[in-house]
Amino acid sequence: MNIGTRIKNLFAGMWEDTQAVSPIVATLVLVVVAITGAAAVGTIMGTFSSDVSEESNTGEVTSASSTELLIAGSTTVQPVSELLAEAYMEEHQGVKVTVQGGGSGAGVSSAGLDIVDIGAASRDVKPDELAKYPNIVTHKIGGSAVVVIVNSASSITNASKAEINEIYVNGTASSGNLTTITTVFKRSEESGTQDTFCGWIGNKTDKFHAGVVGKTGNAGVLKAVEDTPNSIGFVDFGFADGSDDVRAINLYDGKQYFVTKDNIKAQLKDSTADTYPDKLARPLNYLTNGEPNSMEQAFITFAMSPGATTYFEECGYFPVTEIA
């Protein structure tokens, strides 16, 4: 039995033995950190531990389902996974689907280590990740795009890629549309959203100015920009689309790109459409360690079915049935 399987079995055992929750969770964290050294995976474990503790305190452990799926990773995929999980559990009594965040990097590593049943990533698996975890299988369930946002009180409506790159690398804008920006936000953890953004501006986070402030998850960056006048950040379109306190600005990258749902959808359907920067359009993926077992496949099939469309639309995303 490999270490990933053992850890997953320990997860299952936690639900059956309330007295063993604390030591097992502690052991899990130590094992995972020792194996991966990844802070993102530690985030998943910490969140999962908290959820287990809460259920223990309320006496809910004894009523937990005997059949469970654990999904963890991308905070972009997380909202739609939560809606899918709720709907799936309503249709499949006796199945419990637990959804956690942690970032796309955590989704890849936890799936590769077989710690979770399904990993989630808002990007493709990187070549070095595939080399490390050769058994990972990718299942595209939808698509979305990264947008650049400013506080809605700002008068900024557009900016060029060069201007956005400058403010992230230098911390301030020397000229152009972003000179009024005083606070710059990024992601504090490994993230598909940040990887996508960096791929577009052409600079990695190690080139960012020391004054750029890190926030956890799409939700963390969104709230920071909502609460901070004269600020800028980047999030998934679905997060920005649901907020009245931020504005997704139009982008100039050789031509003007207008941030609309139709433009993003057209780009996702056809990478040559040139209706939105292609490097900012990205897939929403589920990941499994090898081919999925029957239970994992059933959930993935549900997520990719026409009946799941409404859950993607509710999050501002595009189901795979509309962009394939």
Steps between C-alpha positions, in 0.01 A plus 500: 500500500661835398524796736224692318257215547592472865438870554162482325410203717595700806263775385220246481592366843475842659128509437454170682709571812434839658755430771779470240437821309772719651797258486412376154465852362834591656660192345351583160641850503847373594493227234383733224747774586781245518413360160432818308631796694209687341330767708197481273436136587539593864223756451265229377587280796446783745161586354398137488613456859286795608197358324552163666536666841181700448308185411645323802394782730144498369466122511462474124779249445289201585250592229760548226441307182681175443588602143704818461680709241757763592560777243767765564707761320420806291298773671367589156353153453388480865170695469369288214626181669298594808185547292563175312563315825175622653298401194677165469437410865130581459482251214723238663397439858777343708780678311690782671702740286739730689647800314809695609717777351876536528595616149566327171849394606351319796240342274771358276726374780218351710360317198851387401563366850156335505412695815169621354258321270478793257740794473387831350706741290413813307781435255666215318744278687855626447766280335709486820191393694428225248860384535455482877150350489485301175173326590291820505206495259331831410123535455395838358165601652474862386680825435533860611748789484710725721404868515675802645290689753504843666290644779173623351556851637795530260458673164727244331325305225791357300873436507763346278693183576817709526341733757376207709838330484674821610282553807554140616876512443564857626214540748388826339423630151728770360246607238184386325165386635610351832678796665222535759549142625658491847446135605572191290371153591606151394438144624691384806497131402580294192207563272378424152355851486840653581685267263263603222539870579880472513505313171316790339708790637820301440642519853506254789412591857867508600525813285210672677571803716537427873207733569252285306265356764406130500146385580357150531286372215291682243266600782786656697625709208144601409420620852831685527431699182136556605616645832800701378463823298748547216593132493549240228503121492407200287234232550292260299226659291231318699608673822516849346173454313309458827637810676372857485808630683760421236532563127662261255697730274536463126846396383728621224737241360564591138126577478227596742329206673166562665414290805165342419361155557445451127859597414646262757273217392594553134871486590452179701317336210763603245851603606541688170189714554706792638207634701690486832871445576553131438750466785239623747236246390548169681345160569337380821626148565443205728801275556523135604787271585473266204169422338215582740327225690126452450403741776738774384393450139133530592557842659722621214241386245234690695719815497542472122134431423253750349311490829797665675484810278296703747762458775779633279287791385415586860873543567562699181685209337449306178420126505700273274184422301495863379868549415615159377 
